[in-house]
Amino acid sequence: MPNYRIIVDISDRMLYLLDNDIVVRGFPVGIGKMLTQTPVGTFAIVNKAPNPGGPFGAYWVGLSKPHYGIHGTDDPSSIGKEVSHGCIRMYNPDVIELARIVPIGTSVTIRQ
C-alpha cells in the first residue's frame, strides 16, 4: 500500500508527490504573492471537492490550515508565478490527477 506525502517547494515552485521517500511525480505550481505568501509548515489534507467553482479550477484539495488549499486554476498562465492569496495553484489536469491519488489525511509539507 502506498505511503504518500506531498512536499511543496516554494523556491522551486514545484509540488512533489512522494511514496515513502521516493518522488513519484513533480508538478509545477503557482504560489502566494509577496503580501499573501503561501504558509510554510506541515499540514494535512482535510477535504477534496471536484468543480468547486470560482477561480479554483477543476478541483479543491483543502489543507488543515483554514482557507488554504491546493487547487486548479482558470488562469493556466499563473502557474510558476507568485500570484495567489497563499494557496498552491496547479494546472487543472495535474490537480485532478493528484486528488485522485492522495487520500484525505495525507501530509503536506510546504517549505521555502
C-alpha angles and dihedrals in degrees: 000000000000120000102209129190133164130226119192112198107200096192092051092039087225136129114212124200112207132190103205099320098330119103107229098173140009123202129188113238142188117231142197124297124248092267096040103037125183108260117249120223143069119301137161133235106255103173144003129207130180118220096006092176131229119055094333097097124209100337143019120209107186123212130215088251101085117248093013127106151138111263147157123256140226087215110061091179088071093069111110093023138097098251114119134088088249102298125119111249123204136179108271096245089049096050091047090053092047093048091052092052106043123065126219107274094043112146116245117194116192114195137174 
